[in-house]
Amino acid sequence: VGKNNFRPPPKVESSVVRIEPRVPPPPINFLEWDGLVRVCFQRKNKTLAAIFKNKSVLNMMRAYSDIAEDGGAPTVAGRDAGFSAMVLVDDEENMEEGKGGGNDNDDDMEDDEEGGDDAPVSLKERVMALLEKGEFSTRRSSKMDISDFLALLKLFNENGLHFA
């Protein structure tokens, strides 16, 4: 659209953008999709590794995920780990812990595990390992496209980590 179509003429060029929904829509749970995208875009210029080290993000993931507190087997059997994700109804202890009483600062989650190689892996370590595996740890949300976010959501879901 040219400048001369406006009164007074602006000092910038304008464009008309047409947005069309994907047909068919991706086979995902849109509540979960919304959760992931909100987490990623709270600090869009930070790397994903920095975003997922945040205490509040890890607490939210712990509340919705089917990873046992000790890093062991999933707590909910028979859950589809593909693109579809259902809201996890967990026991009251995990839900209370997931709501957290802390603040939303960017401090790293402290690991309470001590010991040798047989110590369970913390949620933070699992998330960082998955980000490295998928080559997402150094990526920034502002530079990713929809296919990157779909791949990230799939990676987390296949490993029992959920956002809604």
Secondary structure as GFF3:
##gff-version 3
##sequence-region A 1 164
A	DSSP	three_ten_helix	3	5	.	.	.	ID=ss1
A	DSSP	alpha_helix	30	42	.	.	.	ID=ss2
A	DSSP	alpha_helix	48	51	.	.	.	ID=ss3
A	DSSP	alpha_helix	55	64	.	.	.	ID=ss4
A	DSSP	alpha_helix	92	99	.	.	.	ID=ss5
A	DSSP	alpha_helix	123	133	.	.	.	ID=ss6
A	DSSP	three_ten_helix	141	143	.	.	.	ID=ss7
A	DSSP	alpha_helix	146	158	.	.	.	ID=ss8
###
